[in-house]
């Protein structure tokens, strides 16, 4: 941080580095990781369906819906 003309602010190089950090770590990484893990979870659930009971399949569907809803909410928050 630096004080210029009575205003506290970031230097130019720090401002760029912080902007890149915000874009990657705060905006892109969470929805991307959630999407990847959701896809992996759904894929695993589809593979398990051959050897599971009906009640377990229903819980798997609820889990799938929850994962998709969570990703959509997170992506929507980032977009705003």
Jmol script that loads the backbone (N, CA, C; Angstrom):
load data "model"
ATOM      1  N   UNK A   1       0.845  -1.176   0.000  1.00  0.00           N
ATOM      2  CA  UNK A   1       0.000   0.000   0.000  1.00  0.00           C
ATOM      3  C   UNK A   1       0.894   1.244   0.000  1.00  0.00           C
ATOM      4  N   UNK A   2       0.356   2.297  -0.572  1.00  0.00           N
ATOM      5  CA  UNK A   2       1.112   3.534  -0.685  1.00  0.00           C
ATOM      6  C   UNK A   2       0.141   4.701  -0.517  1.00  0.00           C
ATOM      7  N   UNK A   3       0.638   5.797   0.020  1.00  0.00           N
ATOM      8  CA  UNK A   3      -0.199   6.989   0.170  1.00  0.00           C
ATOM      9  C   UNK A   3       0.258   8.005  -0.864  1.00  0.00           C
ATOM     10  N   UNK A   4      -0.665   8.338  -1.767  1.00  0.00           N
ATOM     11  CA  UNK A   4      -0.381   9.348  -2.802  1.00  0.00           C
ATOM     12  C   UNK A   4      -1.475  10.402  -2.748  1.00  0.00           C
ATOM     13  N   UNK A   5      -1.093  11.609  -2.647  1.00  0.00           N
ATOM     14  CA  UNK A   5      -2.000  12.760  -2.619  1.00  0.00           C
ATOM     15  C   UNK A   5      -3.100  12.544  -1.568  1.00  0.00           C
ATOM     16  N   UNK A   6      -2.691  12.013  -0.415  1.00  0.00           N
ATOM     17  CA  UNK A   6      -3.626  11.816   0.681  1.00  0.00           C
ATOM     18  C   UNK A   6      -4.560  10.626   0.525  1.00  0.00           C
ATOM     19  N   UNK A   7      -4.332   9.793  -0.487  1.00  0.00           N
ATOM     20  CA  UNK A   7      -5.190   8.624  -0.703  1.00  0.00           C
ATOM     21  C   UNK A   7      -4.344   7.362  -0.593  1.00  0.00           C
ATOM     22  N   UNK A   8      -4.825   6.421   0.185  1.00  0.00           N
ATOM     23  CA  UNK A   8      -4.130   5.158   0.364  1.00  0.00           C
ATOM     24  C   UNK A   8      -4.554   4.203  -0.747  1.00  0.00           C
ATOM     25  N   UNK A   9      -3.589   3.597  -1.422  1.00  0.00           N
ATOM     26  CA  UNK A   9      -3.905   2.672  -2.503  1.00  0.00           C
ATOM     27  C   UNK A   9      -2.735   1.762  -2.815  1.00  0.00           C
ATOM     28  N   UNK A  10      -2.976   0.814  -3.708  1.00  0.00           N
ATOM     29  CA  UNK A  10      -1.933  -0.130  -4.095  1.00  0.00           C
ATOM     30  C   UNK A  10      -1.066   0.446  -5.201  1.00  0.00           C
ATOM     31  N   UNK A  11       0.176  -0.016  -5.216  1.00  0.00           N
ATOM     32  CA  UNK A  11       1.062   0.361  -6.301  1.00  0.00           C
ATOM     33  C   UNK A  11       0.619  -0.367  -7.565  1.00  0.00           C
ATOM     34  N   UNK A  12       1.085   0.088  -8.719  1.00  0.00           N
ATOM     35  CA  UNK A  12       0.634  -0.471  -9.988  1.00  0.00           C
ATOM     36  C   UNK A  12       0.917  -1.967 -10.123  1.00  0.00           C
ATOM     37  N   UNK A  13       2.125  -2.397  -9.765  1.00  0.00           N
ATOM     38  CA  UNK A  13       2.477  -3.815  -9.888  1.00  0.00           C
ATOM     39  C   UNK A  13       1.663  -4.663  -8.917  1.00  0.00           C
ATOM     40  N   UNK A  14       1.464  -4.174  -7.715  1.00  0.00           N
ATOM     41  CA  UNK A  14       0.675  -4.912  -6.724  1.00  0.00           C
ATOM     42  C   UNK A  14      -0.797  -4.981  -7.135  1.00  0.00           C
ATOM     43  N   UNK A  15      -1.275  -3.912  -7.732  1.00  0.00           N
ATOM     44  CA  UNK A  15      -2.662  -3.878  -8.175  1.00  0.00           C
ATOM     45  C   UNK A  15      -2.903  -4.943  -9.247  1.00  0.00           C
ATOM     46  N   UNK A  16      -1.969  -5.086 -10.176  1.00  0.00           N
ATOM     47  CA  UNK A  16      -2.083  -6.097 -11.225  1.00  0.00           C
ATOM     48  C   UNK A  16      -2.012  -7.508 -10.642  1.00  0.00           C
ATOM     49  N   UNK A  17      -1.047  -7.736  -9.755  1.00  0.00           N
ATOM     50  CA  UNK A  17      -0.897  -9.056  -9.143  1.00  0.00           C
ATOM     51  C   UNK A  17      -2.138  -9.410  -8.323  1.00  0.00           C
ATOM     52  N   UNK A  18      -2.675  -8.470  -7.580  1.00  0.00           N
ATOM     53  CA  UNK A  18      -3.869  -8.728  -6.775  1.00  0.00           C
ATOM     54  C   UNK A  18      -5.088  -8.987  -7.653  1.00  0.00           C
ATOM     55  N   UNK A  19      -5.193  -8.298  -8.770  1.00  0.00           N
ATOM     56  CA  UNK A  19      -6.299  -8.530  -9.699  1.00  0.00           C
ATOM     57  C   UNK A  19      -6.234  -9.932 -10.288  1.00  0.00           C
ATOM     58  N   UNK A  20      -5.042 -10.363 -10.664  1.00  0.00           N
ATOM     59  CA  UNK A  20      -4.862 -11.716 -11.197  1.00  0.00           C
ATOM     60  C   UNK A  20      -5.202 -12.745 -10.125  1.00  0.00           C
ATOM     61  N   UNK A  21      -4.757 -12.507  -8.904  1.00  0.00           N
ATOM     62  CA  UNK A  21      -5.082 -13.394  -7.783  1.00  0.00           C
ATOM     63  C   UNK A  21      -6.596 -13.501  -7.602  1.00  0.00           C
ATOM     64  N   UNK A  22      -7.281 -12.378  -7.603  1.00  0.00           N
ATOM     65  CA  UNK A  22      -8.730 -12.380  -7.425  1.00  0.00           C
ATOM     66  C   UNK A  22      -9.430 -13.152  -8.538  1.00  0.00           C
ATOM     67  N   UNK A  23      -9.010 -12.950  -9.754  1.00  0.00           N
ATOM     68  CA  UNK A  23      -9.642 -13.632 -10.882  1.00  0.00           C
ATOM     69  C   UNK A  23      -9.460 -15.136 -10.773  1.00  0.00           C
ATOM     70  N   UNK A  24      -8.253 -15.576 -10.476  1.00  0.00           N
ATOM     71  CA  UNK A  24      -7.968 -17.016 -10.454  1.00  0.00           C
ATOM     72  C   UNK A  24      -8.503 -17.675  -9.190  1.00  0.00           C
ATOM     73  N   UNK A  25      -8.116 -17.185  -8.032  1.00  0.00           N
ATOM     74  CA  UNK A  25      -8.419 -17.861  -6.769  1.00  0.00           C
ATOM     75  C   UNK A  25      -9.858 -17.655  -6.318  1.00  0.00           C
ATOM     76  N   UNK A  26     -10.407 -16.502  -6.543  1.00  0.00           N
ATOM     77  CA  UNK A  26     -11.738 -16.216  -6.031  1.00  0.00           C
ATOM     78  C   UNK A  26     -12.825 -16.459  -7.078  1.00  0.00           C
ATOM     79  N   UNK A  27     -12.544 -16.170  -8.339  1.00  0.00           N
ATOM     80  CA  UNK A  27     -13.583 -16.265  -9.363  1.00  0.00           C
ATOM     81  C   UNK A  27     -13.588 -17.582 -10.126  1.00  0.00           C
ATOM     82  N   UNK A  28     -12.442 -18.080 -10.517  1.00  0.00           N
ATOM     83  CA  UNK A  28     -12.386 -19.243 -11.399  1.00  0.00           C
ATOM     84  C   UNK A  28     -12.246 -20.553 -10.633  1.00  0.00           C
ATOM     85  N   UNK A  29     -11.381 -20.614  -9.656  1.00  0.00           N
ATOM     86  CA  UNK A  29     -11.064 -21.876  -8.981  1.00  0.00           C
ATOM     87  C   UNK A  29     -12.257 -22.543  -8.289  1.00  0.00           C
ATOM     88  N   UNK A  30     -13.041 -21.847  -7.456  1.00  0.00           N
ATOM     89  CA  UNK A  30     -14.134 -22.547  -6.771  1.00  0.00           C
ATOM     90  C   UNK A  30     -15.159 -23.185  -7.708  1.00  0.00           C
ATOM     91  N   UNK A  31     -15.718 -22.453  -8.698  1.00  0.00           N
ATOM     92  CA  UNK A  31     -16.677 -23.121  -9.580  1.00  0.00           C
ATOM     93  C   UNK A  31     -16.041 -24.229 -10.414  1.00  0.00           C
ATOM     94  N   UNK A  32     -14.794 -24.033 -10.816  1.00  0.00           N
ATOM     95  CA  UNK A  32     -14.115 -25.058 -11.607  1.00  0.00           C
ATOM     96  C   UNK A  32     -13.917 -26.329 -10.787  1.00  0.00           C
ATOM     97  N   UNK A  33     -13.411 -26.183  -9.572  1.00  0.00           N
ATOM     98  CA  UNK A  33     -13.212 -27.345  -8.709  1.00  0.00           C
ATOM     99  C   UNK A  33     -14.539 -28.018  -8.356  1.00  0.00           C
ATOM    100  N   UNK A  34     -15.553 -27.222  -8.079  1.00  0.00           N
ATOM    101  CA  UNK A  34     -16.863 -27.803  -7.777  1.00  0.00           C
ATOM    102  C   UNK A  34     -17.408 -28.565  -8.978  1.00  0.00           C
ATOM    103  N   UNK A  35     -17.228 -28.023 -10.157  1.00  0.00           N
ATOM    104  CA  UNK A  35     -17.701 -28.706 -11.364  1.00  0.00           C
ATOM    105  C   UNK A  35     -16.954 -30.020 -11.578  1.00  0.00           C
ATOM    106  N   UNK A  36     -15.650 -29.988 -11.426  1.00  0.00           N
ATOM    107  CA  UNK A  36     -14.848 -31.210 -11.611  1.00  0.00           C
ATOM    108  C   UNK A  36     -15.256 -32.284 -10.623  1.00  0.00           C
ATOM    109  N   UNK A  37     -15.351 -31.930  -9.338  1.00  0.00           N
ATOM    110  CA  UNK A  37     -15.714 -32.924  -8.334  1.00  0.00           C
ATOM    111  C   UNK A  37     -17.156 -33.391  -8.489  1.00  0.00           C
ATOM    112  N   UNK A  38     -18.030 -32.512  -8.954  1.00  0.00           N
ATOM    113  CA  UNK A  38     -19.407 -32.927  -9.208  1.00  0.00           C
ATOM    114  C   UNK A  38     -19.473 -33.930 -10.344  1.00  0.00           C
ATOM    115  N   UNK A  39     -18.742 -33.671 -11.405  1.00  0.00           N
ATOM    116  CA  UNK A  39     -18.713 -34.598 -12.539  1.00  0.00           C
ATOM    117  C   UNK A  39     -18.140 -35.940 -12.112  1.00  0.00           C
ATOM    118  N   UNK A  40     -17.067 -35.916 -11.338  1.00  0.00           N
ATOM    119  CA  UNK A  40     -16.484 -37.168 -10.854  1.00  0.00           C
ATOM    120  C   UNK A  40     -17.458 -37.928  -9.949  1.00  0.00           C
ATOM    121  N   UNK A  41     -18.171 -37.206  -9.095  1.00  0.00           N
ATOM    122  CA  UNK A  41     -19.145 -37.843  -8.213  1.00  0.00           C
ATOM    123  C   UNK A  41     -20.286 -38.455  -9.012  1.00  0.00           C
ATOM    124  N   UNK A  42     -20.814 -37.712  -9.968  1.00  0.00           N
ATOM    125  CA  UNK A  42     -21.903 -38.230 -10.805  1.00  0.00           C
ATOM    126  C   UNK A  42     -21.433 -39.442 -11.596  1.00  0.00           C
ATOM    127  N   UNK A  43     -20.224 -39.388 -12.119  1.00  0.00           N
ATOM    128  CA  UNK A  43     -19.675 -40.531 -12.862  1.00  0.00           C
ATOM    129  C   UNK A  43     -19.578 -41.761 -11.962  1.00  0.00           C
ATOM    130  N   UNK A  44     -19.092 -41.575 -10.744  1.00  0.00           N
ATOM    131  CA  UNK A  44     -18.986 -42.692  -9.807  1.00  0.00           C
ATOM    132  C   UNK A  44     -20.357 -43.244  -9.440  1.00  0.00           C
ATOM    133  N   UNK A  45     -21.330 -42.367  -9.278  1.00  0.00           N
ATOM    134  CA  UNK A  45     -22.684 -42.825  -8.956  1.00  0.00           C
ATOM    135  C   UNK A  45     -23.271 -43.653 -10.100  1.00  0.00           C
ATOM    136  N   UNK A  46     -23.016 -43.236 -11.332  1.00  0.00           N
ATOM    137  CA  UNK A  46     -23.508 -44.009 -12.481  1.00  0.00           C
ATOM    138  C   UNK A  46     -22.852 -45.385 -12.540  1.00  0.00           C
ATOM    139  N   UNK A  47     -21.596 -45.478 -12.181  1.00  0.00           N
ATOM    140  CA  UNK A  47     -20.922 -46.771 -12.186  1.00  0.00           C
ATOM    141  C   UNK A  47     -21.453 -47.675 -11.072  1.00  0.00           C
ATOM    142  N   UNK A  48     -21.832 -47.094  -9.941  1.00  0.00           N
ATOM    143  CA  UNK A  48     -22.340 -47.881  -8.807  1.00  0.00           C
ATOM    144  C   UNK A  48     -23.752 -48.385  -9.023  1.00  0.00           C
ATOM    145  N   UNK A  49     -24.502 -47.772  -9.925  1.00  0.00           N
ATOM    146  CA  UNK A  49     -25.910 -48.121 -10.078  1.00  0.00           C
ATOM    147  C   UNK A  49     -26.134 -49.583 -10.440  1.00  0.00           C
ATOM    148  N   UNK A  50     -25.197 -50.221 -11.051  1.00  0.00           N
ATOM    149  CA  UNK A  50     -25.368 -51.619 -11.408  1.00  0.00           C
ATOM    150  C   UNK A  50     -25.408 -52.538 -10.203  1.00  0.00           C
ATOM    151  N   UNK A  51     -24.858 -52.120  -9.086  1.00  0.00           N
ATOM    152  CA  UNK A  51     -24.758 -53.000  -7.923  1.00  0.00           C
ATOM    153  C   UNK A  51     -25.394 -52.418  -6.657  1.00  0.00           C
ATOM    154  N   UNK A  52     -26.298 -51.451  -6.808  1.00  0.00           N
ATOM    155  CA  UNK A  52     -26.919 -50.837  -5.633  1.00  0.00           C
ATOM    156  C   UNK A  52     -28.412 -51.118  -5.581  1.00  0.00           C
ATOM    157  N   UNK A  53     -28.990 -50.795  -4.442  1.00  0.00           N
ATOM    158  CA  UNK A  53     -30.419 -50.985  -4.250  1.00  0.00           C
ATOM    159  C   UNK A  53     -31.179 -49.741  -4.674  1.00  0.00           C
ATOM    160  N   UNK A  54     -32.520 -49.873  -4.737  1.00  0.00           N
ATOM    161  CA  UNK A  54     -33.370 -48.770  -5.190  1.00  0.00           C
ATOM    162  C   UNK A  54     -33.267 -47.571  -4.243  1.00  0.00           C
ATOM    163  N   UNK A  55     -33.249 -47.805  -2.933  1.00  0.00           N
ATOM    164  CA  UNK A  55     -33.179 -46.707  -1.970  1.00  0.00           C
ATOM    165  C   UNK A  55     -31.878 -45.921  -2.126  1.00  0.00           C
ATOM    166  N   UNK A  56     -30.797 -46.613  -2.351  1.00  0.00           N
ATOM    167  CA  UNK A  56     -29.511 -45.950  -2.550  1.00  0.00           C
ATOM    168  C   UNK A  56     -29.537 -45.116  -3.826  1.00  0.00           C
ATOM    169  N   UNK A  57     -30.173 -45.614  -4.860  1.00  0.00           N
ATOM    170  CA  UNK A  57     -30.269 -44.849  -6.109  1.00  0.00           C
ATOM    171  C   UNK A  57     -31.013 -43.539  -5.898  1.00  0.00           C
ATOM    172  N   UNK A  58     -32.058 -43.558  -5.086  1.00  0.00           N
ATOM    173  CA  UNK A  58     -32.813 -42.342  -4.819  1.00  0.00           C
ATOM    174  C   UNK A  58     -31.942 -41.323  -4.079  1.00  0.00           C
ATOM    175  N   UNK A  59     -31.175 -41.785  -3.116  1.00  0.00           N
ATOM    176  CA  UNK A  59     -30.258 -40.875  -2.409  1.00  0.00           C
ATOM    177  C   UNK A  59     -29.196 -40.334  -3.360  1.00  0.00           C
ATOM    178  N   UNK A  60     -28.746 -41.177  -4.295  1.00  0.00           N
ATOM    179  CA  UNK A  60     -27.770 -40.721  -5.282  1.00  0.00           C
ATOM    180  C   UNK A  60     -28.355 -39.619  -6.161  1.00  0.00           C
ATOM    181  N   UNK A  61     -29.619 -39.755  -6.525  1.00  0.00           N
ATOM    182  CA  UNK A  61     -30.272 -38.707  -7.329  1.00  0.00           C
ATOM    183  C   UNK A  61     -30.356 -37.405  -6.548  1.00  0.00           C
ATOM    184  N   UNK A  62     -30.697 -37.497  -5.254  1.00  0.00           N
ATOM    185  CA  UNK A  62     -30.744 -36.301  -4.421  1.00  0.00           C
ATOM    186  C   UNK A  62     -29.362 -35.647  -4.330  1.00  0.00           C
ATOM    187  N   UNK A  63     -28.334 -36.461  -4.181  1.00  0.00           N
ATOM    188  CA  UNK A  63     -26.967 -35.943  -4.122  1.00  0.00           C
ATOM    189  C   UNK A  63     -26.599 -35.257  -5.433  1.00  0.00           C
ATOM    190  N   UNK A  64     -26.955 -35.870  -6.542  1.00  0.00           N
ATOM    191  CA  UNK A  64     -26.665 -35.283  -7.854  1.00  0.00           C
ATOM    192  C   UNK A  64     -27.358 -33.939  -8.004  1.00  0.00           C
ATOM    193  N   UNK A  65     -28.615 -33.866  -7.641  1.00  0.00           N
ATOM    194  CA  UNK A  65     -29.345 -32.594  -7.725  1.00  0.00           C
ATOM    195  C   UNK A  65     -28.715 -31.537  -6.833  1.00  0.00           C
ATOM    196  N   UNK A  66     -28.313 -31.932  -5.628  1.00  0.00           N
ATOM    197  CA  UNK A  66     -27.688 -31.004  -4.705  1.00  0.00           C
ATOM    198  C   UNK A  66     -26.376 -30.466  -5.272  1.00  0.00           C
ATOM    199  N   UNK A  67     -25.566 -31.350  -5.862  1.00  0.00           N
ATOM    200  CA  UNK A  67     -24.297 -30.916  -6.441  1.00  0.00           C
ATOM    201  C   UNK A  67     -24.509 -29.933  -7.583  1.00  0.00           C
ATOM    202  N   UNK A  68     -25.441 -30.256  -8.468  1.00  0.00           N
ATOM    203  CA  UNK A  68     -25.708 -29.371  -9.607  1.00  0.00           C
ATOM    204  C   UNK A  68     -26.229 -28.021  -9.118  1.00  0.00           C
ATOM    205  N   UNK A  69     -27.130 -28.029  -8.148  1.00  0.00           N
ATOM    206  CA  UNK A  69     -27.660 -26.774  -7.606  1.00  0.00           C
ATOM    207  C   UNK A  69     -26.549 -25.949  -6.957  1.00  0.00           C
ATOM    208  N   UNK A  70     -25.665 -26.600  -6.218  1.00  0.00           N
ATOM    209  CA  UNK A  70     -24.571 -25.888  -5.556  1.00  0.00           C
ATOM    210  C   UNK A  70     -23.637 -25.234  -6.576  1.00  0.00           C
ATOM    211  N   UNK A  71     -23.313 -25.942  -7.625  1.00  0.00           N
ATOM    212  CA  UNK A  71     -22.450 -25.377  -8.665  1.00  0.00           C
ATOM    213  C   UNK A  71     -23.137 -24.188  -9.325  1.00  0.00           C
ATOM    214  N   UNK A  72     -24.417 -24.330  -9.636  1.00  0.00           N
ATOM    215  CA  UNK A  72     -25.149 -23.236 -10.293  1.00  0.00           C
ATOM    216  C   UNK A  72     -25.217 -21.995  -9.399  1.00  0.00           C
ATOM    217  N   UNK A  73     -25.460 -22.179  -8.108  1.00  0.00           N
ATOM    218  CA  UNK A  73     -25.525 -21.040  -7.178  1.00  0.00           C
ATOM    219  C   UNK A  73     -24.158 -20.368  -7.092  1.00  0.00           C
ATOM    220  N   UNK A  74     -23.104 -21.157  -6.990  1.00  0.00           N
ATOM    221  CA  UNK A  74     -21.755 -20.594  -6.872  1.00  0.00           C
ATOM    222  C   UNK A  74     -21.374 -19.846  -8.146  1.00  0.00           C
ATOM    223  N   UNK A  75     -21.671 -20.404  -9.290  1.00  0.00           N
ATOM    224  CA  UNK A  75     -21.342 -19.737 -10.555  1.00  0.00           C
ATOM    225  C   UNK A  75     -22.143 -18.455 -10.688  1.00  0.00           C
ATOM    226  N   UNK A  76     -23.399 -18.476 -10.267  1.00  0.00           N
ATOM    227  CA  UNK A  76     -24.237 -17.292 -10.336  1.00  0.00           C
ATOM    228  C   UNK A  76     -23.698 -16.184  -9.430  1.00  0.00           C
ATOM    229  N   UNK A  77     -23.203 -16.545  -8.242  1.00  0.00           N
ATOM    230  CA  UNK A  77     -22.642 -15.556  -7.316  1.00  0.00           C
ATOM    231  C   UNK A  77     -21.390 -14.918  -7.907  1.00  0.00           C
ATOM    232  N   UNK A  78     -20.578 -15.700  -8.572  1.00  0.00           N
ATOM    233  CA  UNK A  78     -19.355 -15.173  -9.166  1.00  0.00           C
ATOM    234  C   UNK A  78     -19.690 -14.252 -10.333  1.00  0.00           C
ATOM    235  N   UNK A  79     -20.735 -14.592 -11.090  1.00  0.00           N
ATOM    236  CA  UNK A  79     -21.109 -13.799 -12.257  1.00  0.00           C
ATOM    237  C   UNK A  79     -21.621 -12.421 -11.869  1.00  0.00           C
ATOM    238  N   UNK A  80     -22.174 -12.297 -10.676  1.00  0.00           N
ATOM    239  CA  UNK A  80     -22.711 -10.999 -10.248  1.00  0.00           C
ATOM    240  C   UNK A  80     -21.621 -10.135  -9.782  1.00  0.00           C
TER     241      UNK A  80
END
end "model"
wireframe off; spacefill off
backbone 0.3
color backbone group
